Amino acid sequence: MTLLSIAARRPDAVEADIRVLGGQEVAFFRLAEGPHRGAIGEDEGRSIETLVHTAVDVGVPIVGVLATSGAEIGGGVASLAAWGRVAAAMAHASGVVPIVLAVVGPCVSGPSLLLGLADVVVMSADGFAFVSSPISVAAITGLQVEAADLGGPAVHTMRSGVAALVADDEVGALEAVIHVLAFLPDNNMSEPTVWPTDDPVERPCERAARVVPDSANASYDVRVVVADVVDDAELLELWAGFAPNLVTALATIDGRPVGIIANQPQALAGTLDIEASQKGARFVQLCDAFNIPLVTFVDTPGFQPGKDIEWRGMIRKGAQLVHAYAAATVPRVCVVLRKAYGGAYIVMDSKGVGNDFCVAWPGAEMAVMGAAGAVEILHGRRGVTDAERAELEADYAARFCTPATAARRGFVDDVIDPLATRQVVALALRALRRKRERLPRRGHANTPL
């Protein structure tokens, strides 16, 4: 149902209006293949720019459906300026209202960069997006590549991280958009909608308690743990194929939307690499912008080691995650499931970066590193026997790695029964519901991009 239409000189090329989508008012625009191949010319740019500004003024989410050949060639530099104004409008809307875009066909050239400004991008199975076309790639590099291999859904879900979700077609893409928006408020001044649920907060987490192995090196699917903690075992995982060593998902606890961040031992043993750090940072900022509390599940041996990853900027990119957490003002609850070592312990929402409430399971290990590595550094040079090594490792683990040690120092608020995880997290979020933080006066932080 359309509530307000934005004037467009060429309505066959662009739709722009305020409408009801999935029971929620949104600022909706569609660039569709047709006589103008969805190209953005001066008129299309003006329509979308006006719609985006209207969305900010009235405080409703922005939803765009894109099938565009890029800037209209016949419009010359005016076309480039048009999509530039759209990009500027979206940048100003970022963090004010949710921006969710669906790619249902080609989305190429300069306007494809709009996808990078969105909070969430959904792609249809036949959609593709790239800045430089296969023709340009072939001309400059000599590499012959198909459009799908250059920027299809598989590329953007697993390699680039542009797409959070993939649907079969445009109808499915819009359904995915509606699902995402159900967790988000209309704007940054509103609270997310409370969901109805019959799942009691005191329900014991029996499955979660069973699935985590005692051995620190054994693998398991952390999503099983998370699903047992949240309402009705329902998770909307975003960017599942990109950096799978870190899970980012939307869910509800006690009926209220939360953002879930969790190390995934099934992928890279749950270590943090560049892609996981960037994925986590982006998700933390999304939740913080729209008043969604954060619940972090920690089970990581540290940052992934390697020459290549250091050369690619692990320091700078890893700092994005700690910066995002430290800057977040929403309620933040952390659960240490099994191990939290080194710098990865710090960046996974530790008390040191401003976490509000941190708990640990009794078997959790929290230290600079594991006992074996610590003993090797401390005693390796003098040459110890296997029996001495085992004794030294046991002594180090008992003195430095237990959650009780961290709790005595105030780095953990409580050591809890795994069965009580859901109840503890839910009650903590209730207590933190009215949390407010005063931000320093500044233009903006210098985020480690």
RALINVEN-V503964 format. One record per residue. N is the residue number from 1. PHI is phi in radians with two decimals (none if undefined). NEAR is the number of other C-alpha atoms within 12 Angstrom. Layout:
{{N;PHI;NEAR} {N;PHI;NEAR}}
//
This chain:
{{1;none;16} {2;-1.50;19} {3;-1.76;16} {4;-2.69;21} {5;-1.75;23} {6;-1.70;31} {7;-1.02;22} {8;-2.33;26} {9;-1.22;18} {10;-2.17;25} {11;-1.10;24} {12;-1.31;20} {13;-1.82;32} {14;-2.61;40} {15;-1.85;36} {16;-2.65;41} {17;-2.83;36} {18;-1.62;35} {19;-2.47;26} {20;-1.67;20} {21;-2.23;28} {22;1.08;18} {23;1.44;14} {24;-2.16;29} {25;-1.27;30} {26;-2.45;41} {27;-1.60;46} {28;-1.96;42} {29;-2.39;44} {30;-2.38;39} {31;-1.82;42} {32;-2.09;33} {33;-1.15;25} {34;-3.01;18} {35;-1.01;16} {36;-1.83;26} {37;0.94;27} {38;1.16;37} {39;-1.18;41} {40;-1.66;49} {41;-1.86;39} {42;-1.09;31} {43;-1.20;35} {44;-1.11;45} {45;-1.08;44} {46;-1.13;33} {47;-1.12;36} {48;-1.21;47} {49;-1.05;40} {50;-1.09;34} {51;-1.11;41} {52;-1.10;41} {53;-1.10;33} {54;-1.13;29} {55;-1.03;37} {56;-1.16;31} {57;-1.10;20} {58;-1.68;23} {59;1.30;29} {60;-2.19;37} {61;-1.08;50} {62;-1.82;54} {63;-2.16;49} {64;-2.14;47} {65;-1.98;40} {66;-2.02;45} {67;-2.54;37} {68;-2.33;40} {69;-1.50;35} {70;1.88;41} {71;-1.18;36} {72;-1.17;31} {73;-1.10;20} {74;-1.16;15} {75;-1.46;21} {76;1.08;17} {77;-1.16;16} {78;-1.11;21} {79;-1.19;26} {80;-1.10;28} {81;-1.12;25} {82;-1.13;31} {83;-1.28;36} {84;-1.13;29} {85;-1.19;30} {86;-1.10;38} {87;-1.08;31} {88;-1.12;23} {89;-1.11;32} {90;-1.18;40} {91;-1.08;26} {92;-1.24;23} {93;-1.40;35} {94;-1.05;32} {95;1.42;31} {96;-1.74;34} {97;-2.30;41} {98;-1.10;49} {99;-2.13;48} {100;-2.19;47} {101;-2.04;46} {102;-2.06;54} {103;-1.73;55} {104;-2.09;38} {105;-3.01;38} {106;-1.24;37} {107;-2.50;44} {108;-2.23;36} {109;1.16;30} {110;-0.94;30} {111;-1.04;41} {112;-1.10;38} {113;-1.16;28} {114;-1.05;40} {115;-1.09;39} {116;-1.25;28} {117;-1.60;30} {118;-1.37;36} {119;-1.31;43} {120;-2.46;43} {121;-2.10;45} {122;-1.99;49} {123;-2.06;47} {124;-1.47;39} {125;-1.08;30} {126;-1.77;27} {127;-1.43;39} {128;-2.70;42} {129;-2.56;48} {130;-2.84;38} {131;-1.50;26} {132;-1.89;26} {133;-1.28;30} {134;-0.98;25} {135;-1.13;19} {136;-1.14;20} {137;-1.06;19} {138;-1.14;16} {139;-1.16;13} {140;-1.59;12} {141;-1.88;13} {142;1.43;11} {143;-1.56;15} {144;-1.55;16} {145;-2.54;19} {146;-1.39;19} {147;-1.03;28} {148;-1.16;23} {149;-1.32;23} {150;-1.49;29} {151;-2.69;36} {152;-1.41;34} {153;-0.98;41} {154;-1.08;31} {155;-1.12;28} {156;-1.44;35} {157;-1.60;32} {158;-1.92;26} {159;-1.92;24} {160;-1.57;26} {161;1.34;36} {162;-1.22;44} {163;-1.66;44} {164;-1.52;46} {165;-2.51;39} {166;-2.21;41} {167;-2.18;27} {168;-1.19;22} {169;-2.68;23} {170;-1.12;28} {171;-1.07;20} {172;-1.14;21} {173;-1.12;35} {174;-1.18;33} {175;-1.11;26} {176;-1.14;35} {177;-1.06;43} {178;-1.07;31} {179;-1.09;26} {180;-1.09;38} {181;-1.12;37} {182;-1.11;32} {183;-1.56;37} {184;-1.84;45} {185;-1.32;36} {186;-1.15;35} {187;-2.78;36} {188;-1.32;28} {189;-1.71;21} {190;-1.96;20} {191;-1.71;25} {192;-1.06;32} {193;-1.19;22} {194;-1.36;21} {195;-1.62;21} {196;-1.26;15} {197;-2.69;19} {198;-1.85;15} {199;-1.42;24} {200;-1.21;21} {201;-1.18;30} {202;-1.49;23} {203;-1.04;27} {204;-1.25;24} {205;-1.61;33} {206;-1.19;22} {207;-1.18;25} {208;-1.07;31} {209;-1.12;29} {210;-1.38;19} {211;-1.36;26} {212;-1.41;35} {213;-1.20;23} {214;-1.23;19} {215;-1.20;14} {216;-1.19;26} {217;-1.74;20} {218;-1.35;21} {219;-1.67;23} {220;-2.87;30} {221;-1.64;29} {222;-1.14;41} {223;-1.14;36} {224;-1.15;27} {225;-1.12;41} {226;-1.07;48} {227;-1.08;32} {228;-1.33;36} {229;-1.57;43} {230;-1.42;42} {231;-1.15;34} {232;0.97;24} {233;0.99;25} {234;-1.85;26} {235;-2.18;31} {236;-1.89;33} {237;-1.40;31} {238;-1.91;39} {239;1.00;41} {240;-1.09;34} {241;-1.44;29} {242;-1.68;33} {243;0.82;35} {244;-1.16;38} {245;-1.27;40} {246;-2.32;47} {247;-1.61;48} {248;-2.20;42} {249;-2.65;41} {250;-1.82;43} {251;-2.73;41} {252;-2.25;41} {253;-2.30;45} {254;1.05;31} {255;1.47;25} {256;-1.89;31} {257;-1.04;40} {258;-2.39;50} {259;-1.76;46} {260;-1.86;45} {261;-2.20;51} {262;-2.58;50} {263;-1.17;52} {264;-1.99;38} {265;-1.07;36} {266;-1.22;25} {267;-2.17;28} {268;0.94;26} {269;1.03;27} {270;1.40;41} {271;-1.21;40} {272;-1.70;49} {273;-2.08;41} {274;-1.09;34} {275;-1.13;36} {276;-1.14;44} {277;-1.10;45} {278;-1.20;38} {279;-1.06;44} {280;-1.12;46} {281;-1.10;38} {282;-1.09;38} {283;-1.22;42} {284;-1.05;45} {285;-1.13;34} {286;-1.05;43} {287;-1.13;44} {288;-1.15;37} {289;-1.12;35} {290;-2.07;38} {291;1.04;38} {292;-1.85;43} {293;-1.02;49} {294;-1.92;51} {295;-2.15;50} {296;-1.95;46} {297;-1.94;46} {298;-1.91;46} {299;-2.76;50} {300;-2.45;47} {301;-1.43;41} {302;2.39;33} {303;-1.41;38} {304;-1.18;29} {305;-1.49;20} {306;2.64;15} {307;-1.15;10} {308;-1.06;12} {309;-1.19;19} {310;-1.21;17} {311;-1.13;13} {312;-1.40;16} {313;1.84;21} {314;-1.01;29} {315;-1.07;26} {316;-1.21;22} {317;-1.30;31} {318;-1.10;37} {319;-1.16;33} {320;-1.08;34} {321;-1.23;42} {322;-1.17;36} {323;-1.12;30} {324;-1.10;38} {325;-1.12;44} {326;-1.11;32} {327;-1.49;32} {328;-1.22;35} {329;-1.95;33} {330;-1.32;37} {331;-0.98;40} {332;-2.30;45} {333;-2.06;46} {334;-2.19;48} {335;-2.17;50} {336;-1.54;51} {337;-1.45;46} {338;-2.46;45} {339;-2.44;45} {340;-2.56;44} {341;-1.98;36} {342;1.01;27} {343;-1.10;31} {344;-1.15;39} {345;-1.06;42} {346;-1.12;34} {347;-1.32;43} {348;-1.50;54} {349;1.00;45} {350;-1.32;39} {351;-1.03;29} {352;-1.13;21} {353;-1.79;28} {354;1.81;27} {355;-1.01;36} {356;-1.47;37} {357;-2.67;37} {358;-2.14;41} {359;-2.19;43} {360;-2.41;41} {361;-1.33;38} {362;-1.02;30} {363;-1.55;29} {364;-1.17;43} {365;-2.13;40} {366;-2.28;45} {367;-2.89;35} {368;-1.08;29} {369;-2.78;29} {370;-1.19;33} {371;-1.06;32} {372;-1.08;26} {373;-1.16;21} {374;-1.13;24} {375;-1.13;29} {376;-1.09;23} {377;-1.26;19} {378;-1.35;18} {379;-2.26;21} {380;-1.08;18} {381;-1.18;10} {382;-1.49;12} {383;1.22;14} {384;-1.96;18} {385;-1.30;15} {386;-1.06;14} {387;-1.16;11} {388;-1.14;18} {389;-1.07;24} {390;-1.06;18} {391;-1.19;18} {392;-1.15;26} {393;-1.13;28} {394;-1.12;20} {395;-1.17;19} {396;-1.13;28} {397;-1.08;29} {398;-1.19;22} {399;-1.51;20} {400;-2.11;28} {401;-1.81;32} {402;-1.44;35} {403;-1.15;35} {404;-1.10;28} {405;-1.10;25} {406;-1.14;31} {407;-1.16;26} {408;-1.11;15} {409;-1.56;15} {410;1.49;20} {411;-1.51;31} {412;-2.29;35} {413;-1.39;28} {414;-2.86;31} {415;-1.83;33} {416;-2.04;28} {417;-1.24;25} {418;-0.91;35} {419;-1.09;28} {420;-1.64;29} {421;-1.02;42} {422;-1.06;41} {423;-1.12;27} {424;-1.09;36} {425;-1.13;46} {426;-1.09;36} {427;-1.20;20} {428;-1.11;32} {429;-1.14;34} {430;-1.08;22} {431;-1.16;17} {432;-1.64;23} {433;-1.03;26} {434;-1.72;15} {435;-1.05;19} {436;-2.41;16} {437;-2.16;16} {438;-1.65;10} {439;-1.53;14} {440;-1.17;10} {441;-1.39;7} {442;-2.88;7} {443;-1.11;7} {444;-2.99;9} {445;-1.35;15} {446;-1.63;12} {447;-1.02;21} {448;-1.29;19} {449;-1.20;20}}
//
